[in-house]
Amino acid sequence: MAKRIILRLDYCIGCRACEAACRSRFKGEARIRYGEIAETVMVPLACRHCDEPLCVAACPFDVIQRDEKTGLVYQSSFLCVGCRSCVLACPFGVMDENLMRGISQKCNLCNDRAEGPRCVATCPTGALQFVEEAELTEKKVGVGFVVRSPGRRRP
């Protein structure tokens, strides 16, 4: 059964502890991003591991794959050439390019940990939760998220 990171927006205080946890695992490179809703409101954005991921379809070198059993959309960063096709294809604006290495990066749900993602474990208010898709009681709202960040083209 696929598990997802969900955000309870009413619980998020914008402390960025989730980003710090992610940076500590990935040697200073956070896989979780922040989106600006208003001038003073920032919310964490993690990969949604879509059922039909556009990043997978956009990658010309098959660097990004989707595991049909777990629903995890994973990337082999070693093979990435930095074309940014996946970054431009993601409708949620959660993929980013590492400026130092020139390759794209994405969340892998900390698949090396049985406890689940570090960002969820670190969240002090419980705003980030890691739940099975079948447990989601609230309706999914919307299909996209507009991110206001310099250098990004979003509809």
C-alpha positions, 0 to 999 in steps of 0.5 A: 500500500502506498504511503504519502506525506501529507501537510496539515496546513493549520498545524504548520508554524513555518519553523523549517525543522523538516528542511533541516532534517532533510539537509542533515541526511542529504549533506546540505541539500534539502529534498523538501522545498518551501512554497510561498503562499503569501508574502509572510506564509511559507509551507513545506512542499514534498514530492507527492509521488504521483500515480502518473508522475510527469517527472518520469515521463519527462526524463529522457534518460529514464533516471526517474522511475516509479515502483508500482508496488510501493508507489515510490517515485525514485531517482538515480542521481548518479545518472542524472545529466541535469537537463531539468526536464523533470523540474519543468514537468513537475506541476507541484514545483517540488523538484529542484536543481542542485546548483553545485552539481547541476543535477535535479533532486527529489524526495525519496521518502527516506526509503532507507528508514523503516520509521519513515521520512525524517521530515515527518519525524522532526516536525514539532507540531505534527503538521507533516504526517506519513499515512497510507493512502487508504487512511486519508479521510479528508478529500484531496483538494486541487490538482496543482500548487502554484509556487512563487519562486524566482526562475520558475515558470508555473501556470 
